[in-house]
Amino acid sequence: MTIGNENELEALRAVGRIVADVLSYMGTQIEPGMTTRELDDLGRARMEGQGARSAPELTYDFPGATCISVNNQVAHGIPGDLVIEAGDLVNIDVSAEKNGFYADTGASFTVPPTSEEQARLCLAARRALTRAVLAVKTGRRLNVIGQTIEREARKGGYSVIRNLQSHGVGRALHEEPTFIPPYSDPRDLRRIHEGMVFTIEPFFSTGADWAEDSGDGWTLVTEPDVMTVQYEHTLVATRRGPMVLTKGGF
């Protein structure tokens, strides 16, 4: 989506605040012994209480209000009977629609006790997201995002999940620009233009390059001994720099 007027921007800001609030709330509610379905139910109530609808349900008939992925589940985890345990890594991806506008955010949370390795991985991925956002400037090549993410991953000794990517958002959950890669691609000549709305969502891993289908039609996984985390914002490119619409979620 490219923003055309102030009313569209305000509508995007509104749904951005909602998904950030739902993500933050769900993160505070994680407890050992609860199921991912119970956590999703809390997120649904929080989202619907603010007049928003689950974007993955609305768009893809996803079997949950949010995506909750635990440990080697990298993305698109189905809320269900899986019990969250101490020491787990829990990724929550929240996307919603309100009044015809969409926003998308996500974060990985550790369930104490947090290991040093988990803490380092989360810090590196969050730092990469921050630096990729700051690299956004109108007129620059869109691939500055992937270049920044890949550089930060290498600094920390991590890999990026190459088949999960950032994407356009706004009037739909996934729209142009599609497949904004998390790595440097000199063939990608697309440029960032004023008003462009898109996500940035690095997936950092301790060894995986690809997320594989688990067999349930939704959940993407890596090998059991590999840790992967994700952090995501929705933003707008402006003449003055990036405007993050989903601040406060993590």
C-alpha positions as CSV (number, residue, x, y, z in Angstrom):
1,M,0.0,0.0,0.0
2,T,1.0,3.6,-0.6
3,I,-0.6,6.1,1.7
4,G,-2.7,8.6,-0.2
5,N,-4.0,10.9,2.6
6,E,-4.0,11.7,6.3
7,N,-7.1,9.7,6.9
8,E,-5.4,6.5,5.6
9,L,-2.4,7.2,7.8
10,E,-4.6,7.6,10.9
11,A,-6.5,4.4,10.2
12,L,-3.2,2.6,9.9
13,R,-1.9,4.1,13.1
14,A,-5.1,2.9,14.9
15,V,-4.7,-0.7,13.8
16,G,-1.0,-0.5,14.5
17,R,-1.6,0.5,18.0
18,I,-4.0,-2.4,18.5
19,V,-1.7,-5.1,17.3
20,A,1.1,-3.6,19.4
21,D,-1.1,-3.6,22.5
22,V,-2.3,-7.2,21.9
23,L,1.3,-8.4,21.4
24,S,2.5,-6.7,24.5
25,Y,-0.4,-8.0,26.6
26,M,0.1,-11.6,25.4
27,G,3.8,-11.4,26.2
28,T,3.0,-10.4,29.8
29,Q,0.5,-13.3,30.2
30,I,2.8,-16.2,29.2
31,E,3.2,-18.6,32.1
32,P,4.5,-22.2,32.3
33,G,1.6,-24.7,32.3
34,M,-0.7,-22.7,30.0
35,T,-1.5,-23.9,26.5
36,T,-0.9,-21.9,23.4
37,R,-4.7,-22.0,22.8
38,E,-5.3,-20.3,26.2
39,L,-2.7,-17.6,25.3
40,D,-4.4,-17.1,21.9
41,D,-7.8,-16.8,23.6
42,L,-6.4,-13.9,25.7
43,G,-5.1,-12.3,22.5
44,R,-8.4,-12.7,20.7
45,A,-10.4,-11.1,23.5
46,R,-8.0,-8.2,23.7
47,M,-8.1,-7.7,19.9
48,E,-11.9,-8.0,19.5
49,G,-12.4,-5.7,22.5
50,Q,-10.8,-3.0,20.5
51,G,-13.0,-3.6,17.4
52,A,-10.3,-5.4,15.3
53,R,-10.4,-8.8,13.6
54,S,-7.7,-11.4,13.3
55,A,-6.0,-10.9,9.9
56,P,-4.9,-14.5,9.4
57,E,-8.4,-15.8,10.2
58,L,-9.9,-13.3,7.9
59,T,-7.4,-13.7,5.0
60,Y,-6.5,-17.4,5.1
61,D,-9.0,-19.0,7.4
62,F,-6.1,-19.7,9.8
63,P,-7.2,-21.8,12.9
64,G,-6.4,-19.2,15.5
65,A,-6.5,-15.5,16.2
66,T,-2.7,-15.2,16.4
67,C,0.2,-17.4,15.4
68,I,2.1,-18.9,18.4
69,S,5.3,-20.8,17.7
70,V,7.2,-22.5,20.4
71,N,10.9,-23.5,20.3
72,N,11.8,-25.0,16.9
73,Q,8.4,-23.9,15.6
74,V,9.6,-20.9,13.6
75,A,6.4,-19.3,12.3
76,H,2.6,-19.8,11.8
77,G,2.2,-22.1,14.8
78,I,-1.4,-23.1,15.4
79,P,-2.7,-22.4,18.9
80,G,-3.7,-25.6,20.5
81,D,-2.9,-28.1,23.3
82,L,0.8,-27.5,23.4
83,V,1.8,-26.7,26.9
84,I,4.3,-23.8,27.4
85,E,7.2,-24.8,29.8
86,A,9.9,-22.9,31.7
87,G,12.8,-22.2,29.4
88,D,10.8,-22.2,26.2
89,L,11.1,-19.6,23.4
90,V,7.6,-18.4,22.4
91,N,7.1,-16.4,19.3
92,I,3.8,-14.5,18.9
93,D,2.7,-13.0,15.6
94,V,-0.2,-10.6,15.8
95,S,-1.9,-9.1,12.7
96,A,-5.3,-7.5,12.6
97,E,-7.8,-5.7,10.4
98,K,-9.9,-2.7,11.4
99,N,-12.0,-0.6,9.1
100,G,-10.3,-2.1,6.1
101,F,-6.7,-1.5,7.2
102,Y,-4.2,-4.0,8.3
103,A,-1.0,-4.0,10.5
104,D,1.3,-6.8,11.5
105,T,3.8,-7.2,14.4
106,G,5.5,-10.0,16.2
107,A,8.1,-10.8,18.8
108,S,9.9,-13.7,20.6
109,F,9.6,-14.1,24.4
110,T,11.6,-16.2,26.7
111,V,10.0,-18.1,29.5
112,P,12.3,-17.9,32.5
113,P,14.8,-19.1,33.3
114,T,16.3,-17.5,30.2
115,S,19.6,-18.9,29.0
116,E,22.5,-16.7,28.0
117,E,22.3,-18.1,24.5
118,Q,18.6,-17.2,24.2
119,A,19.3,-13.7,25.5
120,R,22.1,-13.1,23.0
121,L,20.0,-14.3,20.1
122,C,17.0,-12.1,21.0
123,L,19.2,-9.1,21.5
124,A,20.9,-9.6,18.1
125,A,17.6,-9.9,16.3
126,R,16.1,-6.9,18.0
127,R,19.2,-4.9,17.1
128,A,18.9,-6.0,13.5
129,L,15.3,-4.9,13.3
130,T,16.2,-1.5,14.8
131,R,19.0,-0.9,12.3
132,A,17.0,-2.1,9.4
133,V,14.2,0.3,10.2
134,L,16.7,3.2,10.5
135,A,18.1,2.3,7.1
136,V,14.7,3.0,5.5
137,K,14.9,6.2,3.4
138,T,12.8,7.2,0.4
139,G,14.7,6.6,-2.8
140,R,16.9,3.9,-1.4
141,R,16.8,0.4,-2.8
142,L,14.4,-1.8,-0.9
143,N,17.2,-4.4,-0.5
144,V,19.0,-2.1,2.0
145,I,16.7,-3.9,4.5
146,G,18.1,-7.4,3.6
147,Q,21.6,-6.1,3.5
148,T,21.3,-4.7,7.0
149,I,19.7,-7.8,8.4
150,E,22.2,-10.1,6.9
151,R,25.1,-8.0,8.1
152,E,23.8,-7.9,11.6
153,A,23.2,-11.7,11.6
154,R,26.8,-12.4,10.5
155,K,28.1,-10.0,13.2
156,G,26.5,-12.2,15.9
157,G,27.4,-15.5,14.2
158,Y,23.8,-16.2,13.3
159,S,22.0,-17.3,10.1
160,V,18.8,-15.8,8.7
161,I,15.8,-17.9,7.6
162,R,15.9,-17.2,3.9
163,N,12.3,-18.3,3.0
164,L,10.6,-16.0,5.5
165,Q,10.5,-12.4,4.5
166,S,9.2,-8.9,5.1
167,H,6.3,-7.7,2.9
168,G,3.9,-5.0,2.0
169,V,0.8,-4.5,4.1
170,G,-2.0,-1.9,4.6
171,R,-5.1,-2.7,2.6
172,A,-4.4,-6.4,2.9
173,L,-2.2,-8.6,5.1
174,H,0.2,-9.4,2.3
175,E,0.5,-7.1,-0.7
176,E,3.1,-5.3,-2.8
177,P,6.0,-5.1,-2.3
178,T,6.1,-8.9,-1.9
179,F,9.1,-10.9,-0.8
180,I,11.5,-8.3,0.8
181,P,14.4,-10.7,1.4
182,P,16.3,-10.9,4.7
183,Y,19.6,-11.1,2.8
184,S,21.5,-9.1,0.2
185,D,20.2,-9.5,-3.3
186,P,21.9,-7.3,-5.9
187,R,19.3,-8.3,-8.5
188,D,16.5,-6.6,-6.4
189,L,16.3,-3.1,-8.0
190,R,13.1,-2.0,-6.3
191,R,13.2,1.3,-4.5
192,I,11.5,2.7,-1.4
193,H,9.0,5.4,-2.2
194,E,7.2,7.9,-0.1
195,G,4.1,6.5,1.7
196,M,5.1,2.9,1.1
197,V,3.7,0.6,3.9
198,F,5.5,-2.6,4.7
199,T,6.8,-4.8,7.5
200,I,10.4,-5.6,8.5
201,E,10.7,-9.0,10.3
202,P,14.1,-10.6,10.7
203,F,14.3,-14.3,11.7
204,F,17.6,-15.0,13.3
205,S,18.7,-18.6,13.9
206,T,21.5,-20.5,15.6
207,G,22.0,-22.6,12.5
208,A,19.0,-22.9,10.2
209,D,18.7,-21.3,6.8
210,W,15.3,-22.6,5.9
211,A,12.0,-23.2,7.7
212,E,10.3,-26.5,6.7
213,D,6.6,-27.5,6.6
214,S,5.8,-29.5,9.7
215,G,3.0,-31.4,8.0
216,D,0.0,-29.6,9.5
217,G,-0.3,-27.2,6.6
218,W,0.7,-24.2,8.6
219,T,3.5,-24.5,11.1
220,L,7.0,-24.0,9.9
221,V,9.8,-25.7,11.8
222,T,13.6,-26.2,12.0
223,E,15.6,-29.0,13.5
224,P,14.8,-29.5,17.2
225,D,18.1,-28.3,18.6
226,V,18.1,-25.0,16.6
227,M,16.8,-21.8,18.1
228,T,15.1,-19.2,16.0
229,V,13.6,-15.8,16.9
230,Q,11.6,-13.1,15.1
231,Y,10.8,-9.5,15.7
232,E,8.5,-7.5,13.4
233,H,7.2,-3.9,12.9
234,T,4.9,-2.3,10.4
235,L,6.2,1.0,9.1
236,V,5.6,3.8,6.6
237,A,8.4,5.4,4.6
238,T,8.2,9.2,4.8
239,R,10.4,12.0,3.6
240,R,11.7,12.4,7.1
241,G,12.4,8.8,7.6
242,P,10.6,5.7,8.8
243,M,7.4,5.9,10.8
244,V,6.9,2.8,12.9
245,L,3.2,2.1,13.4
246,T,3.6,-0.8,15.9
247,K,5.8,0.6,18.7
248,G,5.3,-0.6,22.2
249,G,4.6,-4.3,21.4
250,F,8.0,-5.5,22.7
